[in-house]
Amino acid sequence: EHKNDDLMHVLSAGKSKIFFYLLYILSQFYN
């Protein structure tokens, strides 16, 4: 179960990274 918790942590971290990356791309378009 501990491995599963680590996996969820990695997935949530990856989602936030993608989210901020998309925000960065959008800011480039609007500048």
C-alpha positions as CSV (number, residue, x, y, z in Angstrom):
1,E,0.0,0.0,0.0
2,H,2.9,2.3,0.7
3,K,4.0,2.0,-2.9
4,N,0.5,3.0,-4.0
5,D,0.7,6.1,-1.9
6,D,4.0,7.0,-3.5
7,L,2.5,6.4,-7.0
8,M,-0.4,8.8,-6.2
9,H,2.0,11.4,-5.0
10,V,4.0,11.2,-8.2
11,L,0.9,11.4,-10.3
12,S,-0.5,14.4,-8.5
13,A,2.9,16.1,-8.7
14,G,3.0,15.4,-12.4
15,K,-0.4,16.8,-12.9
16,S,0.5,20.0,-11.2
17,K,3.7,20.2,-13.3
18,I,1.7,19.9,-16.5
19,F,-0.8,22.5,-15.2
20,F,1.9,25.1,-14.5
21,Y,3.6,24.3,-17.8
22,L,0.3,25.0,-19.7
23,L,0.0,28.2,-17.7
24,Y,3.5,29.2,-18.8
25,I,2.7,28.5,-22.5
26,L,-0.5,30.5,-22.3
27,S,1.3,33.4,-20.7
28,Q,3.8,33.3,-23.6
29,F,0.9,33.6,-26.1
30,Y,-0.6,36.6,-24.3
31,N,2.6,38.6,-23.9
